[in-house]
Amino acid sequence: MSKNTAQEQADRAFAEALRVSGARDPREFYRDRLRELKAADPDAYDKAVAYYGGTLIPEVASGASDPVQAWLGYGCRLADWTAPGQPVTVDVSGRRHPCTWPVPVDHLLLHIPSGKRGRALVVGLPPELSPAQWATYELLVRGRLRLREQSQPTPA
């Protein structure tokens, strides 16, 4: 299968998986992460590009992996290359859980850097954040101690 054909098949499979599951497309967060990596750590950026082309796209295109879960796994790798740490999920009640696969579509998926390496990184968002997930997002990702009017987050 040619590279373009694999990319097209992977894109179609991912779009269909998003439609069926109701999951939100996390790729804009990943594009931001890739830009950060390219500027801060070219070696990590090269790893990310190699994984994308050599693993993610072929797995999704061939149907070997659930497209949404494969993309979330890629997001976890990007986050870890950005700031080593651990992925966690936050359920609708606001409870934190160690990340287990498959990640439920209604969970917020964050990467928590180890030590004092900065704020949490978004890996995946549920279709709609619950109030508890919104509060977690505001505190851990944006660093805000007060809640502002709730609107769904977009990549920043």
For each residue, the residues with C-beta under 8 A, 3 or more apart:
1: 5 6 9 61
2: 5 6
3: 6 7 53
4: 7 8
5: 1 2 8 9 61
6: 1 2 3 9 10 57 58 61
7: 3 4 10 11 57 61
8: 4 5 11 12
9: 1 5 6 12 13 60 61
10: 6 7 13 14 56 57 58 60 61 67
11: 7 8 14 15
12: 8 9 15 16
13: 9 10 16 17 60 61 63 67
14: 10 11 17 18 60 67 68 71
15: 11 12 18 19
16: 12 13 19 20 67
17: 13 14 20 21 23 66 67 68
18: 14 15 21 22 23 24 25 67 68
19: 15 16 22
20: 16 17
21: 17 18 68 105
22: 18 19 105 127
23: 17 18 68 105 124 126 127
24: 18 124 125 126 127
25: 18 28
26: 29 30 71 72 75 122 123 124 125
27: 30 31 71
28: 25 31 32 154 155
29: 26 32 33 75 121 122 123 155
30: 26 27 33 34 71 74 75 78
31: 27 28 34 35 155
32: 28 29 35 36 155 156
33: 29 30 36 37 75 78 79 82 121
34: 30 31 37 38 45 48 49 78
35: 31 32 38 39
36: 32 33 39 40 82
37: 33 34 40 41 42 44 45 48 78 81 82
38: 34 35 42 45
39: 35 36
40: 36 37 44 82
41: 37 44 45 81 82
42: 37 38 45 46
43: 46 47
44: 37 40 41 47 48 81 82
45: 34 37 38 41 42 48 49
46: 42 43 49 50
47: 43 44 50 51 81
48: 34 37 44 45 51 52 77 78 81
49: 34 45 46 52 53
50: 46 47 53 54
51: 47 48 54 55 56 74 77
52: 48 49 55 56 57 74
53: 3 49 50 56 57
54: 50 51 57 58
55: 51 52 58 59
56: 10 51 52 53 59 60 70 71 74
57: 6 7 10 52 53 54 60 61
58: 6 10 54 55 61 62 64
59: 55 56 62 64 65 70
60: 9 10 13 14 56 57 63 64 65 67 70 71
61: 1 5 6 7 9 10 13 57 58
62: 58 59
63: 13 60
64: 58 59 60
65: 59 60 69 70 73
66: 17 69 70 102
67: 10 13 14 16 17 18 60 70 71
68: 14 17 18 21 23 71 72 105
69: 65 66 72 73 101 102 103
70: 56 59 60 65 66 67 73 74
71: 14 26 27 30 56 60 67 68 74 75
72: 26 68 69 75 76 103 109 123 124
73: 65 69 70 76 77 101
74: 30 51 52 56 70 71 77 78
75: 26 29 30 33 71 72 78 79 109 111 123 124
76: 72 73 79 80 87 99 109 111 123
77: 48 51 73 74 80 81
78: 30 33 34 37 48 74 75 81 82
79: 33 75 76 82 83 85 87 111 121 123
80: 76 77 83 84 85 111
81: 37 41 44 47 48 77 78
82: 33 36 37 40 41 44 78 79 111 121
83: 79 80 111 113 114 117 118 121
84: 80 113 114 117
85: 79 80 111 112 113 114 117
86: 98 99 111 112 114
87: 76 79 99 109 110 111 112 123
88: 96 97 98 99 109 110 111 112
89: 96 97 98 99 100 103 104 107 108 109 110
90: 94 95 96 97 107 108 110 132 133 136
91: 94 95 97 104 106 107 133
92: 106 107 126 130 132 133
93: 130 132
94: 90 91 130 132 133 135 136
95: 90 91
96: 88 89 90 136
97: 88 89 90 91 100 107
98: 86 88 89
99: 76 86 87 88 89 103 109
100: 89 97 103
101: 69 73
102: 66 69
103: 69 72 89 99 100 107 109 124
104: 89 91 107
105: 21 22 23 68 126 127
106: 91 92 126 127
107: 89 90 91 92 97 103 104 124 126
108: 89 90 124 125 126 129 133 136 137
109: 72 75 76 87 88 89 99 103 122 123 124 125
110: 87 88 89 90 120 121 122 123 136 140 141
111: 75 76 79 80 82 83 85 86 87 88 120 121 122 123
112: 85 86 87 88 120 140
113: 83 84 85 117 118 119 120 121
114: 83 84 85 86 117
115:
116:
117: 83 84 85 113 114
118: 83 113
119: 113 140 141 142 143
120: 110 111 112 113 140 141
121: 29 33 79 82 83 110 111 113 141
122: 26 29 109 110 111 125 137 141 153 155
123: 26 29 72 75 76 79 87 109 110 111
124: 23 24 26 72 75 103 107 108 109
125: 24 26 108 109 122 129 152 153
126: 23 24 92 105 106 107 108 129 130 133
127: 22 23 24 105 106
128: 152
129: 108 125 126 133 134 137 150 152 153
130: 92 93 94 126 133 134
131: 134 135 150
132: 90 92 93 94 135 136
133: 90 91 92 94 108 126 129 130 136 137
134: 129 130 131 137 138 147 150
135: 94 131 132 138 139 147
136: 90 94 96 108 110 132 133 139 140
137: 108 122 129 133 134 140 141 142 153
138: 134 135 141 142 144 147 148
139: 135 136 142 143 144 145
140: 110 112 119 120 136 137 143
141: 110 119 120 121 122 137 138 153
142: 119 137 138 139 156
143: 119 139 140
144: 138 139 147 148
145: 139
146:
147: 134 135 138 144 150
148: 138 144
149:
150: 129 131 134 147
151:
152: 125 128 129
153: 122 125 129 137 141 156
154: 28
155: 28 29 31 32 122
156: 32 142 153
